[in-house]
Amino acid sequence: MFKQFQTLINGNEGYLISSLSIFVLFFVLVGLFIFLMKKEEVQYMSELPLNDKES
């Protein structure tokens, strides 16, 4: 499958590598953000749909 992409984009491997690295970097940063969140903040956000006091 990847060989087909390489033959279609002959000479432009930089685009493949940069797009993959941006994709991986984004999900690593989101994972770190979620992992480093305080438990109180996670608890508050998990209860947001249930605590509808304005209605």
mmCIF file of the N, C-alpha and C atoms, coordinates in Angstrom:
data_MODEL
# 
_entry.id   MODEL 
# 
loop_
_atom_site.group_PDB 
_atom_site.id 
_atom_site.type_symbol 
_atom_site.label_atom_id 
_atom_site.label_alt_id 
_atom_site.label_comp_id 
_atom_site.label_asym_id 
_atom_site.label_entity_id 
_atom_site.label_seq_id 
_atom_site.pdbx_PDB_ins_code 
_atom_site.Cartn_x 
_atom_site.Cartn_y 
_atom_site.Cartn_z 
_atom_site.occupancy 
_atom_site.B_iso_or_equiv 
_atom_site.pdbx_formal_charge 
_atom_site.auth_seq_id 
_atom_site.auth_comp_id 
_atom_site.auth_asym_id 
_atom_site.auth_atom_id 
_atom_site.pdbx_PDB_model_num 
ATOM 1   N N  . MET A 1 1  ? 0.820   -1.184 0.000  1.00 0.00 ? 1  MET A N  1 
ATOM 2   C CA . MET A 1 1  ? 0.000   0.000  0.000  1.00 0.00 ? 1  MET A CA 1 
ATOM 3   C C  . MET A 1 1  ? 0.869   1.257  0.000  1.00 0.00 ? 1  MET A C  1 
ATOM 4   N N  . PHE A 1 2  ? 1.905   1.289  0.840  1.00 0.00 ? 2  PHE A N  1 
ATOM 5   C CA . PHE A 1 2  ? 2.758   2.465  0.914  1.00 0.00 ? 2  PHE A CA 1 
ATOM 6   C C  . PHE A 1 2  ? 3.598   2.623  -0.346 1.00 0.00 ? 2  PHE A C  1 
ATOM 7   N N  . LYS A 1 3  ? 3.898   1.519  -1.020 1.00 0.00 ? 3  LYS A N  1 
ATOM 8   C CA . LYS A 1 3  ? 4.675   1.617  -2.257 1.00 0.00 ? 3  LYS A CA 1 
ATOM 9   C C  . LYS A 1 3  ? 3.874   2.327  -3.343 1.00 0.00 ? 3  LYS A C  1 
ATOM 10  N N  . GLN A 1 4  ? 2.561   2.149  -3.328 1.00 0.00 ? 4  GLN A N  1 
ATOM 11  C CA . GLN A 1 4  ? 1.711   2.851  -4.290 1.00 0.00 ? 4  GLN A CA 1 
ATOM 12  C C  . GLN A 1 4  ? 1.779   4.359  -4.061 1.00 0.00 ? 4  GLN A C  1 
ATOM 13  N N  . PHE A 1 5  ? 1.751   4.777  -2.791 1.00 0.00 ? 5  PHE A N  1 
ATOM 14  C CA . PHE A 1 5  ? 1.850   6.199  -2.488 1.00 0.00 ? 5  PHE A CA 1 
ATOM 15  C C  . PHE A 1 5  ? 3.206   6.758  -2.905 1.00 0.00 ? 5  PHE A C  1 
ATOM 16  N N  . GLN A 1 6  ? 4.246   5.974  -2.701 1.00 0.00 ? 6  GLN A N  1 
ATOM 17  C CA . GLN A 1 6  ? 5.585   6.446  -3.053 1.00 0.00 ? 6  GLN A CA 1 
ATOM 18  C C  . GLN A 1 6  ? 5.732   6.604  -4.557 1.00 0.00 ? 6  GLN A C  1 
ATOM 19  N N  . THR A 1 7  ? 5.121   5.725  -5.326 1.00 0.00 ? 7  THR A N  1 
ATOM 20  C CA . THR A 1 7  ? 5.235   5.860  -6.770 1.00 0.00 ? 7  THR A CA 1 
ATOM 21  C C  . THR A 1 7  ? 4.370   7.010  -7.295 1.00 0.00 ? 7  THR A C  1 
ATOM 22  N N  . LEU A 1 8  ? 3.249   7.288  -6.620 1.00 0.00 ? 8  LEU A N  1 
ATOM 23  C CA . LEU A 1 8  ? 2.397   8.401  -7.038 1.00 0.00 ? 8  LEU A CA 1 
ATOM 24  C C  . LEU A 1 8  ? 3.030   9.747  -6.717 1.00 0.00 ? 8  LEU A C  1 
ATOM 25  N N  . ILE A 1 9  ? 3.782   9.810  -5.629 1.00 0.00 ? 9  ILE A N  1 
ATOM 26  C CA . ILE A 1 9  ? 4.366   11.069 -5.178 1.00 0.00 ? 9  ILE A CA 1 
ATOM 27  C C  . ILE A 1 9  ? 5.882   10.984 -5.325 1.00 0.00 ? 9  ILE A C  1 
ATOM 28  N N  . ASN A 1 10 ? 6.344   10.639 -6.460 1.00 0.00 ? 10 ASN A N  1 
ATOM 29  C CA . ASN A 1 10 ? 7.771   10.451 -6.698 1.00 0.00 ? 10 ASN A CA 1 
ATOM 30  C C  . ASN A 1 10 ? 8.542   11.746 -6.432 1.00 0.00 ? 10 ASN A C  1 
ATOM 31  N N  . GLY A 1 11 ? 9.468   11.702 -5.486 1.00 0.00 ? 11 GLY A N  1 
ATOM 32  C CA . GLY A 1 11 ? 10.303  12.843 -5.167 1.00 0.00 ? 11 GLY A CA 1 
ATOM 33  C C  . GLY A 1 11 ? 9.749   13.756 -4.098 1.00 0.00 ? 11 GLY A C  1 
ATOM 34  N N  . ASN A 1 12 ? 8.564   13.507 -3.610 1.00 0.00 ? 12 ASN A N  1 
ATOM 35  C CA . ASN A 1 12 ? 7.950   14.371 -2.595 1.00 0.00 ? 12 ASN A CA 1 
ATOM 36  C C  . ASN A 1 12 ? 7.712   13.622 -1.290 1.00 0.00 ? 12 ASN A C  1 
ATOM 37  N N  . GLU A 1 13 ? 8.690   12.858 -0.856 1.00 0.00 ? 13 GLU A N  1 
ATOM 38  C CA . GLU A 1 13 ? 8.532   12.099 0.381  1.00 0.00 ? 13 GLU A CA 1 
ATOM 39  C C  . GLU A 1 13 ? 8.460   13.010 1.597  1.00 0.00 ? 13 GLU A C  1 
ATOM 40  N N  . GLY A 1 14 ? 8.953   14.223 1.455  1.00 0.00 ? 14 GLY A N  1 
ATOM 41  C CA . GLY A 1 14 ? 8.909   15.177 2.564  1.00 0.00 ? 14 GLY A CA 1 
ATOM 42  C C  . GLY A 1 14 ? 7.492   15.489 2.993  1.00 0.00 ? 14 GLY A C  1 
ATOM 43  N N  . TYR A 1 15 ? 6.570   15.556 2.028  1.00 0.00 ? 15 TYR A N  1 
ATOM 44  C CA . TYR A 1 15 ? 5.174   15.808 2.377  1.00 0.00 ? 15 TYR A CA 1 
ATOM 45  C C  . TYR A 1 15 ? 4.592   14.653 3.192  1.00 0.00 ? 15 TYR A C  1 
ATOM 46  N N  . LEU A 1 16 ? 4.931   13.439 2.824  1.00 0.00 ? 16 LEU A N  1 
ATOM 47  C CA . LEU A 1 16 ? 4.436   12.287 3.574  1.00 0.00 ? 16 LEU A CA 1 
ATOM 48  C C  . LEU A 1 16 ? 4.980   12.277 4.993  1.00 0.00 ? 16 LEU A C  1 
ATOM 49  N N  . ILE A 1 17 ? 6.271   12.523 5.118  1.00 0.00 ? 17 ILE A N  1 
ATOM 50  C CA . ILE A 1 17 ? 6.902   12.494 6.431  1.00 0.00 ? 17 ILE A CA 1 
ATOM 51  C C  . ILE A 1 17 ? 6.396   13.642 7.297  1.00 0.00 ? 17 ILE A C  1 
ATOM 52  N N  . SER A 1 18 ? 6.277   14.837 6.726  1.00 0.00 ? 18 SER A N  1 
ATOM 53  C CA . SER A 1 18 ? 5.823   15.981 7.523  1.00 0.00 ? 18 SER A CA 1 
ATOM 54  C C  . SER A 1 18 ? 4.367   15.817 7.948  1.00 0.00 ? 18 SER A C  1 
ATOM 55  N N  . SER A 1 19 ? 3.509   15.318 7.073  1.00 0.00 ? 19 SER A N  1 
ATOM 56  C CA . SER A 1 19 ? 2.111   15.136 7.463  1.00 0.00 ? 19 SER A CA 1 
ATOM 57  C C  . SER A 1 19 ? 1.970   14.059 8.539  1.00 0.00 ? 19 SER A C  1 
ATOM 58  N N  . LEU A 1 20 ? 2.744   12.995 8.427  1.00 0.00 ? 20 LEU A N  1 
ATOM 59  C CA . LEU A 1 20 ? 2.704   11.955 9.457  1.00 0.00 ? 20 LEU A CA 1 
ATOM 60  C C  . LEU A 1 20 ? 3.235   12.482 10.782 1.00 0.00 ? 20 LEU A C  1 
ATOM 61  N N  . SER A 1 21 ? 4.298   13.268 10.744 1.00 0.00 ? 21 SER A N  1 
ATOM 62  C CA . SER A 1 21 ? 4.859   13.800 11.989 1.00 0.00 ? 21 SER A CA 1 
ATOM 63  C C  . SER A 1 21 ? 3.915   14.801 12.635 1.00 0.00 ? 21 SER A C  1 
ATOM 64  N N  . ILE A 1 22 ? 3.211   15.624 11.852 1.00 0.00 ? 22 ILE A N  1 
ATOM 65  C CA . ILE A 1 22 ? 2.232   16.548 12.423 1.00 0.00 ? 22 ILE A CA 1 
ATOM 66  C C  . ILE A 1 22 ? 1.086   15.779 13.049 1.00 0.00 ? 22 ILE A C  1 
ATOM 67  N N  . PHE A 1 23 ? 0.623   14.738 12.390 1.00 0.00 ? 23 PHE A N  1 
ATOM 68  C CA . PHE A 1 23 ? -0.456  13.894 12.908 1.00 0.00 ? 23 PHE A CA 1 
ATOM 69  C C  . PHE A 1 23 ? -0.053  13.257 14.239 1.00 0.00 ? 23 PHE A C  1 
ATOM 70  N N  . VAL A 1 24 ? 1.116   12.668 14.289 1.00 0.00 ? 24 VAL A N  1 
ATOM 71  C CA . VAL A 1 24 ? 1.578   11.996 15.507 1.00 0.00 ? 24 VAL A CA 1 
ATOM 72  C C  . VAL A 1 24 ? 1.817   13.018 16.613 1.00 0.00 ? 24 VAL A C  1 
ATOM 73  N N  . LEU A 1 25 ? 2.429   14.148 16.290 1.00 0.00 ? 25 LEU A N  1 
ATOM 74  C CA . LEU A 1 25 ? 2.706   15.182 17.281 1.00 0.00 ? 25 LEU A CA 1 
ATOM 75  C C  . LEU A 1 25 ? 1.415   15.709 17.896 1.00 0.00 ? 25 LEU A C  1 
ATOM 76  N N  . PHE A 1 26 ? 0.392   15.919 17.073 1.00 0.00 ? 26 PHE A N  1 
ATOM 77  C CA . PHE A 1 26 ? -0.884  16.406 17.585 1.00 0.00 ? 26 PHE A CA 1 
ATOM 78  C C  . PHE A 1 26 ? -1.468  15.443 18.613 1.00 0.00 ? 26 PHE A C  1 
ATOM 79  N N  . PHE A 1 27 ? -1.507  14.155 18.296 1.00 0.00 ? 27 PHE A N  1 
ATOM 80  C CA . PHE A 1 27 ? -2.111  13.198 19.216 1.00 0.00 ? 27 PHE A CA 1 
ATOM 81  C C  . PHE A 1 27 ? -1.247  12.946 20.445 1.00 0.00 ? 27 PHE A C  1 
ATOM 82  N N  . VAL A 1 28 ? 0.048   13.080 20.325 1.00 0.00 ? 28 VAL A N  1 
ATOM 83  C CA . VAL A 1 28 ? 0.911   12.967 21.506 1.00 0.00 ? 28 VAL A CA 1 
ATOM 84  C C  . VAL A 1 28 ? 0.661   14.150 22.435 1.00 0.00 ? 28 VAL A C  1 
ATOM 85  N N  . LEU A 1 29 ? 0.560   15.354 21.877 1.00 0.00 ? 29 LEU A N  1 
ATOM 86  C CA . LEU A 1 29 ? 0.303   16.532 22.709 1.00 0.00 ? 29 LEU A CA 1 
ATOM 87  C C  . LEU A 1 29 ? -1.068  16.473 23.375 1.00 0.00 ? 29 LEU A C  1 
ATOM 88  N N  . VAL A 1 30 ? -2.081  16.020 22.643 1.00 0.00 ? 30 VAL A N  1 
ATOM 89  C CA . VAL A 1 30 ? -3.414  15.876 23.236 1.00 0.00 ? 30 VAL A CA 1 
ATOM 90  C C  . VAL A 1 30 ? -3.386  14.819 24.341 1.00 0.00 ? 30 VAL A C  1 
ATOM 91  N N  . GLY A 1 31 ? -2.677  13.731 24.105 1.00 0.00 ? 31 GLY A N  1 
ATOM 92  C CA . GLY A 1 31 ? -2.555  12.690 25.134 1.00 0.00 ? 31 GLY A CA 1 
ATOM 93  C C  . GLY A 1 31 ? -1.855  13.198 26.373 1.00 0.00 ? 31 GLY A C  1 
ATOM 94  N N  . LEU A 1 32 ? -0.788  13.974 26.195 1.00 0.00 ? 32 LEU A N  1 
ATOM 95  C CA . LEU A 1 32 ? -0.089  14.551 27.347 1.00 0.00 ? 32 LEU A CA 1 
ATOM 96  C C  . LEU A 1 32 ? -0.980  15.546 28.085 1.00 0.00 ? 32 LEU A C  1 
ATOM 97  N N  . PHE A 1 33 ? -1.715  16.353 27.334 1.00 0.00 ? 33 PHE A N  1 
ATOM 98  C CA . PHE A 1 33 ? -2.620  17.313 27.966 1.00 0.00 ? 33 PHE A CA 1 
ATOM 99  C C  . PHE A 1 33 ? -3.647  16.598 28.833 1.00 0.00 ? 33 PHE A C  1 
ATOM 100 N N  . ILE A 1 34 ? -4.230  15.541 28.303 1.00 0.00 ? 34 ILE A N  1 
ATOM 101 C CA . ILE A 1 34 ? -5.237  14.794 29.064 1.00 0.00 ? 34 ILE A CA 1 
ATOM 102 C C  . ILE A 1 34 ? -4.604  14.090 30.252 1.00 0.00 ? 34 ILE A C  1 
ATOM 103 N N  . PHE A 1 35 ? -3.412  13.536 30.062 1.00 0.00 ? 35 PHE A N  1 
ATOM 104 C CA . PHE A 1 35 ? -2.740  12.813 31.148 1.00 0.00 ? 35 PHE A CA 1 
ATOM 105 C C  . PHE A 1 35 ? -2.349  13.749 32.284 1.00 0.00 ? 35 PHE A C  1 
ATOM 106 N N  . LEU A 1 36 ? -2.010  14.992 31.982 1.00 0.00 ? 36 LEU A N  1 
ATOM 107 C CA . LEU A 1 36 ? -1.542  15.927 32.997 1.00 0.00 ? 36 LEU A CA 1 
ATOM 108 C C  . LEU A 1 36 ? -2.653  16.797 33.600 1.00 0.00 ? 36 LEU A C  1 
ATOM 109 N N  . MET A 1 37 ? -3.889  16.583 33.178 1.00 0.00 ? 37 MET A N  1 
ATOM 110 C CA . MET A 1 37 ? -4.993  17.365 33.743 1.00 0.00 ? 37 MET A CA 1 
ATOM 111 C C  . MET A 1 37 ? -5.219  16.994 35.201 1.00 0.00 ? 37 MET A C  1 
ATOM 112 N N  . LYS A 1 38 ? -5.677  17.972 35.963 1.00 0.00 ? 38 LYS A N  1 
ATOM 113 C CA . LYS A 1 38 ? -5.992  17.704 37.365 1.00 0.00 ? 38 LYS A CA 1 
ATOM 114 C C  . LYS A 1 38 ? -7.286  16.903 37.442 1.00 0.00 ? 38 LYS A C  1 
ATOM 115 N N  . LYS A 1 39 ? -7.369  16.046 38.429 1.00 0.00 ? 39 LYS A N  1 
ATOM 116 C CA . LYS A 1 39 ? -8.543  15.186 38.570 1.00 0.00 ? 39 LYS A CA 1 
ATOM 117 C C  . LYS A 1 39 ? -9.805  15.994 38.855 1.00 0.00 ? 39 LYS A C  1 
ATOM 118 N N  . GLU A 1 40 ? -9.665  17.122 39.552 1.00 0.00 ? 40 GLU A N  1 
ATOM 119 C CA . GLU A 1 40 ? -10.829 17.959 39.828 1.00 0.00 ? 40 GLU A CA 1 
ATOM 120 C C  . GLU A 1 40 ? -11.397 18.536 38.533 1.00 0.00 ? 40 GLU A C  1 
ATOM 121 N N  . GLU A 1 41 ? -10.522 18.921 37.616 1.00 0.00 ? 41 GLU A N  1 
ATOM 122 C CA . GLU A 1 41 ? -10.973 19.474 36.348 1.00 0.00 ? 41 GLU A CA 1 
ATOM 123 C C  . GLU A 1 41 ? -11.672 18.411 35.501 1.00 0.00 ? 41 GLU A C  1 
ATOM 124 N N  . VAL A 1 42 ? -11.146 17.193 35.525 1.00 0.00 ? 42 VAL A N  1 
ATOM 125 C CA . VAL A 1 42 ? -11.777 16.100 34.788 1.00 0.00 ? 42 VAL A CA 1 
ATOM 126 C C  . VAL A 1 42 ? -13.151 15.796 35.385 1.00 0.00 ? 42 VAL A C  1 
ATOM 127 N N  . GLN A 1 43 ? -13.237 15.792 36.702 1.00 0.00 ? 43 GLN A N  1 
ATOM 128 C CA . GLN A 1 43 ? -14.519 15.530 37.366 1.00 0.00 ? 43 GLN A CA 1 
ATOM 129 C C  . GLN A 1 43 ? -15.525 16.625 37.035 1.00 0.00 ? 43 GLN A C  1 
ATOM 130 N N  . TYR A 1 44 ? -15.088 17.878 37.041 1.00 0.00 ? 44 TYR A N  1 
ATOM 131 C CA . TYR A 1 44 ? -15.969 18.996 36.709 1.00 0.00 ? 44 TYR A CA 1 
ATOM 132 C C  . TYR A 1 44 ? -16.495 18.876 35.281 1.00 0.00 ? 44 TYR A C  1 
ATOM 133 N N  . MET A 1 45 ? -15.617 18.571 34.341 1.00 0.00 ? 45 MET A N  1 
ATOM 134 C CA . MET A 1 45 ? -16.050 18.460 32.948 1.00 0.00 ? 45 MET A CA 1 
ATOM 135 C C  . MET A 1 45 ? -16.933 17.248 32.719 1.00 0.00 ? 45 MET A C  1 
ATOM 136 N N  . SER A 1 46 ? -16.716 16.179 33.465 1.00 0.00 ? 46 SER A N  1 
ATOM 137 C CA . SER A 1 46 ? -17.548 14.992 33.268 1.00 0.00 ? 46 SER A CA 1 
ATOM 138 C C  . SER A 1 46 ? -18.962 15.205 33.791 1.00 0.00 ? 46 SER A C  1 
ATOM 139 N N  . GLU A 1 47 ? -19.128 16.133 34.739 1.00 0.00 ? 47 GLU A N  1 
ATOM 140 C CA . GLU A 1 47 ? -20.454 16.398 35.296 1.00 0.00 ? 47 GLU A CA 1 
ATOM 141 C C  . GLU A 1 47 ? -21.162 17.566 34.617 1.00 0.00 ? 47 GLU A C  1 
ATOM 142 N N  . LEU A 1 48 ? -20.548 18.220 33.646 1.00 0.00 ? 48 LEU A N  1 
ATOM 143 C CA . LEU A 1 48 ? -21.165 19.376 32.991 1.00 0.00 ? 48 LEU A CA 1 
ATOM 144 C C  . LEU A 1 48 ? -22.523 19.058 32.364 1.00 0.00 ? 48 LEU A C  1 
ATOM 145 N N  . PRO A 1 49 ? -22.684 17.979 31.611 1.00 0.00 ? 49 PRO A N  1 
ATOM 146 C CA . PRO A 1 49 ? -24.006 17.730 31.023 1.00 0.00 ? 49 PRO A CA 1 
ATOM 147 C C  . PRO A 1 49 ? -25.084 17.422 32.071 1.00 0.00 ? 49 PRO A C  1 
ATOM 148 N N  . LEU A 1 50 ? -24.681 16.969 33.238 1.00 0.00 ? 50 LEU A N  1 
ATOM 149 C CA . LEU A 1 50 ? -25.650 16.573 34.264 1.00 0.00 ? 50 LEU A CA 1 
ATOM 150 C C  . LEU A 1 50 ? -26.057 17.740 35.152 1.00 0.00 ? 50 LEU A C  1 
ATOM 151 N N  . ASN A 1 51 ? -25.207 18.763 35.259 1.00 0.00 ? 51 ASN A N  1 
ATOM 152 C CA . ASN A 1 51 ? -25.472 19.893 36.147 1.00 0.00 ? 51 ASN A CA 1 
ATOM 153 C C  . ASN A 1 51 ? -26.031 21.069 35.358 1.00 0.00 ? 51 ASN A C  1 
ATOM 154 N N  . ASP A 1 52 ? -27.198 20.897 34.797 1.00 0.00 ? 52 ASP A N  1 
ATOM 155 C CA . ASP A 1 52 ? -27.839 21.952 34.024 1.00 0.00 ? 52 ASP A CA 1 
ATOM 156 C C  . ASP A 1 52 ? -28.762 22.744 34.957 1.00 0.00 ? 52 ASP A C  1 
ATOM 157 N N  . LYS A 1 53 ? -28.206 23.737 35.633 1.00 0.00 ? 53 LYS A N  1 
ATOM 158 C CA . LYS A 1 53 ? -28.970 24.507 36.620 1.00 0.00 ? 53 LYS A CA 1 
ATOM 159 C C  . LYS A 1 53 ? -29.679 25.703 36.010 1.00 0.00 ? 53 LYS A C  1 
ATOM 160 N N  . GLU A 1 54 ? -29.374 26.052 34.752 1.00 0.00 ? 54 GLU A N  1 
ATOM 161 C CA . GLU A 1 54 ? -29.976 27.230 34.138 1.00 0.00 ? 54 GLU A CA 1 
ATOM 162 C C  . GLU A 1 54 ? -31.388 26.958 33.630 1.00 0.00 ? 54 GLU A C  1 
ATOM 163 N N  . SER A 1 55 ? -31.777 25.712 33.402 1.00 0.00 ? 55 SER A N  1 
ATOM 164 C CA . SER A 1 55 ? -33.107 25.413 32.858 1.00 0.00 ? 55 SER A CA 1 
ATOM 165 C C  . SER A 1 55 ? -34.150 25.369 33.939 1.00 0.00 ? 55 SER A C  1 
# 
